[in-house]
C-alpha cells in the first residue's frame, strides 16, 4: 500500500509512515525492506541535493 501511495499520490510523508509500519511488522521480510529502500532511493532522487544524511530505519541496519 505504501508503494501505491508514493507512486500515484507522491505523498512522501504518508508513504514513509506506511513503509515504517511494514518494516516494524516484518523486520526480516526482504521484500518489505527492499521496497522501503527503493522508496528512500526514489525520494532522494526527487529532492534537490542536500548536505545531510538520510535517516536509516533500524530494521534495515540490523538486516545488513
N, C-alpha and C positions, 0 to 999 in steps of 0.2 A: 504494500500500500504506500509506503514511503516513497518508493521509486516513482509510482504514478503521480503522487503529489508533486514531486520535483519535476518530472518530465512534462506534465500537462499544465501545471499551475505556476511552476517556478517559485514556489513558496519555500524558501530555504529554511526558515525557522521551523515551520510545521514539519517539513520532511526530516530535518535533523532530529526533531523530537521523536518521530516515529522510528527512525533508524536507531536512536539511542535506546528506546524501549525494546526493540527487537534484539539488539546486541546484549542487553541485560538479561532478556528472557532466554536467549540461546547463545551464550558466550562461546560455545565450542562448534557452532554451525558455520562452516567456512563460506557457505552461500550468503548468509546474513552479513558476515564480516566483509566479504568481497563486495557485496552491493553497497555497504556503508563506505568502504574505501573508494569505490568508483564514484559515489556521490561526493565525497570530500574532494576528490581529484577534480571533478566537474565544477564544483563550486569554486575551487581555487582558480581554475582557468577562466571562469566568468568574472572574477573580481580583478580589479586593477592591481598591479604589483604593489605589495606592501612589505614592510621590513619587520614583520613579526611571524613567529611560527604558528602553525595551525594546531589547535589543541588535539590531542590524541586520546581516544577513549581507552580506558584501562583494559577492556576486553581485547582490543587489538594488540596492545603491548604484551599482554600475558599469552596471547596465542602465538606470538613470534618465537 
